Amino acid sequence: MTSVARAQMNNPYIDDKLIHFGFSLGTNLMAYSVTDSEQEIDGEIYHARVSQVLPGFNVGFICDLRMSRHFNLRFIPTLYFGQKTITYKTSSGAPVKGSAGKNAELLSLPLALPLMIKWSAEREKNYRPYLIAGGGVSFDFGRQKDRVIYQQMMDYFVSFGFGCDFYFRWFKFCPEIRYQIGFKNAITPVSERPELPAGDHFYTNALDRLRNQMLVITFNFE
């Protein structure tokens, strides 16, 4: 790129830095991929689904290492706030009897530690689209033992998405959309929860697997 062309751009040399930092703010939608156990519990078979997903909030820190003209390695520790509701029903249509009724509300406060690869297209004046993908580990500090479902603390995940860098005089503004999929089963078995009343065991036993899923919209400032 010629010096004349760079002179017509905002912040023309920002992408040449070996290492740079930033922060992100955004919103998220947390959900579960639910697999029923299909086991008979007290004469009933329970079916569960995620019935309500409320928008959450996330804040993160960005550490970016330039690998080449088009590739960057990014470490983006991010704290998420969110809530999910699992609704139960019986095959017979009988009312669900438990301390939480038919809805189990779960709060989540995961700290995600992803390592991402960012591929950027050629810059066009003051914008530059990109793709991003990677994976990492997360730790949920929002799980609560007094809930009828107790999530596992740790999860592994992959994440992928796209965004666009917009160049301003002093910084880059980068809106980004990513989808995140967890691998581990998020359920803590009843056998590990001696404090849970017997009448609430079905909330856990009705489930075979819960896998974390999340749609994330972030606004990066770099």
C-alpha positions in Angstrom: 0.0 0.0 0.0 1.4 3.4 -1.1 2.2 6.2 1.4 -0.3 8.4 -0.5 -3.1 5.8 0.0 -2.2 5.4 3.7 -2.3 9.2 4.2 -6.0 9.1 3.1 -6.9 6.6 5.8 -7.6 6.9 9.5 -5.0 5.4 11.8 -3.1 3.8 8.8 -0.4 2.0 10.8 -2.5 0.4 13.6 -2.5 -3.0 12.0 1.3 -3.0 11.8 1.8 -3.3 15.6 3.2 -6.6 16.8 1.0 -6.6 19.9 -1.9 -4.4 20.8 -4.7 -4.4 23.4 -8.3 -3.4 23.7 -11.6 -4.2 25.5 -15.0 -5.5 24.5 -18.6 -4.8 25.6 -21.6 -6.7 24.4 -24.7 -8.8 24.8 -25.4 -12.5 24.6 -28.1 -15.1 24.4 -27.3 -18.3 26.5 -29.1 -21.5 25.9 -28.7 -25.3 26.3 -28.8 -28.2 23.8 -31.1 -30.5 25.8 -31.2 -34.3 25.5 -33.8 -36.1 27.6 -33.0 -39.3 29.5 -36.4 -40.8 28.6 -36.2 -42.8 31.9 -39.4 -43.5 33.8 -39.5 -41.6 37.1 -42.2 -42.3 39.6 -44.4 -43.6 36.8 -43.8 -40.5 34.5 -41.4 -39.7 31.7 -40.4 -36.1 31.7 -39.5 -34.0 28.7 -37.5 -30.7 29.0 -36.7 -27.8 26.7 -35.2 -24.4 27.0 -38.3 -22.2 27.0 -36.9 -18.7 27.7 -33.6 -17.1 26.9 -33.0 -13.6 28.3 -30.3 -11.2 26.9 -27.2 -11.1 29.0 -24.2 -8.8 29.2 -20.5 -9.5 28.7 -17.2 -7.6 29.1 -13.8 -8.7 28.0 -10.1 -7.8 27.5 -8.3 -8.2 24.2 -4.7 -9.1 23.7 -3.8 -9.3 19.9 -0.6 -10.7 18.4 0.1 -9.9 14.7 1.2 -13.1 12.9 1.1 -11.9 9.3 -0.6 -9.4 7.1 -3.9 -11.3 7.3 -3.7 -13.4 10.5 -3.7 -12.5 14.1 -3.7 -14.6 17.3 -6.0 -13.2 19.9 -6.5 -14.0 23.6 -9.9 -12.6 24.8 -10.7 -13.4 28.5 -14.4 -12.5 28.8 -16.9 -12.5 31.7 -20.5 -13.3 30.8 -23.8 -12.7 32.7 -26.9 -14.7 31.6 -29.9 -16.7 32.5 -31.7 -19.7 31.1 -35.1 -21.4 31.9 -35.7 -25.1 31.4 -39.4 -26.1 31.2 -40.6 -29.6 32.1 -43.7 -31.5 31.1 -44.8 -35.1 31.6 -45.8 -37.5 28.9 -49.2 -38.1 30.6 -49.9 -34.4 30.9 -50.0 -34.5 34.7 -48.7 -31.4 36.5 -45.0 -31.2 37.3 -44.6 -31.5 41.1 -41.4 -30.1 42.5 -40.1 -27.1 44.5 -39.4 -25.1 41.3 -42.7 -26.1 39.6 -42.4 -26.7 35.9 -39.7 -24.1 35.3 -36.1 -24.4 36.4 -34.3 -21.1 36.2 -30.5 -21.2 36.0 -28.1 -18.3 36.4 -24.7 -18.3 34.7 -21.6 -16.2 35.2 -19.0 -17.9 33.1 -15.4 -16.6 32.7 -14.3 -17.7 29.2 -10.7 -18.0 28.2 -10.6 -18.4 24.4 -7.6 -18.4 22.1 -8.8 -17.2 18.6 -7.4 -16.9 15.1 -8.5 -13.9 13.2 -8.3 -13.8 9.4 -8.7 -10.3 7.9 -9.4 -9.3 4.3 -7.6 -6.5 2.6 -8.4 -3.1 4.1 -10.7 -0.9 2.1 -10.2 2.7 3.1 -11.6 2.7 6.7 -13.1 -0.7 7.1 -11.8 -4.3 7.0 -14.1 -7.4 7.3 -12.8 -10.5 9.1 -13.5 -14.1 10.2 -12.6 -15.4 13.6 -12.5 -18.9 15.1 -11.0 -20.8 18.0 -11.7 -22.4 21.3 -11.0 -22.4 25.0 -12.1 -23.2 28.5 -14.7 -21.5 30.7 -15.5 -21.5 34.4 -19.1 -20.8 35.6 -19.0 -18.8 38.9 -22.8 -18.2 38.8 -23.9 -21.8 39.6 -25.9 -22.1 42.8 -26.4 -25.2 45.0 -29.9 -24.1 46.0 -31.1 -24.5 42.5 -32.8 -27.8 41.4 -30.1 -28.1 38.7 -26.5 -27.5 39.5 -24.3 -26.8 36.5 -20.7 -28.1 36.2 -18.0 -25.5 36.9 -15.8 -26.2 33.8 -16.6 -26.5 30.1 -14.6 -26.7 26.9 -15.9 -24.9 23.8 -15.3 -23.8 20.2 -16.3 -20.4 18.9 -16.6 -19.0 15.4 -18.0 -15.8 13.8 -17.3 -12.7 11.8 -16.9 -9.0 12.2 -15.6 -5.8 10.7 -12.9 -3.3 11.7 -13.9 0.3 11.4 -11.0 2.7 11.6 -11.2 6.0 13.4 -8.5 8.6 14.1 -7.4 7.2 17.4 -8.8 3.6 17.6 -10.6 0.8 15.8 -14.3 0.0 16.5 -15.1 -3.7 15.7 -18.6 -5.1 15.9 -18.5 -8.9 16.0 -21.0 -11.8 16.0 -19.9 -15.2 17.3 -21.5 -18.5 18.1 -20.1 -20.6 21.0 -20.7 -24.4 21.5 -19.7 -26.3 24.7 -18.6 -29.9 24.7 -19.0 -31.1 28.3 -22.2 -32.3 29.9 -23.2 -29.4 32.2 -25.3 -31.6 34.6 -24.0 -32.4 38.1 -25.5 -35.9 38.9 -27.9 -36.4 41.8 -25.3 -38.7 43.4 -23.1 -35.7 43.9 -25.8 -33.6 45.5 -26.8 -35.0 48.9 -28.4 -31.7 49.9 -31.0 -32.0 47.1 -34.5 -33.1 48.3 -35.6 -36.4 46.9 -38.7 -34.8 45.4 -36.5 -32.6 43.2 -34.3 -35.4 41.8 -36.4 -35.7 38.7 -35.2 -32.2 37.4 -31.8 -33.8 37.0 -32.7 -37.4 36.3 -35.0 -36.4 33.4 -31.9 -35.0 31.6 -29.3 -37.1 29.8 -27.1 -34.1 28.6 -27.0 -30.4 28.7 -24.6 -28.6 26.4 -23.9 -24.9 26.6 -24.6 -22.8 23.6 -24.3 -19.0 23.3 -24.8 -16.3 20.6 -22.6 -13.3 21.4 -22.6 -9.8 19.9 -19.6 -7.8 20.9 -18.3 -4.3 20.3 -14.5 -4.3 20.4 -12.5 -1.1 20.9 -8.8 -1.5 20.0 
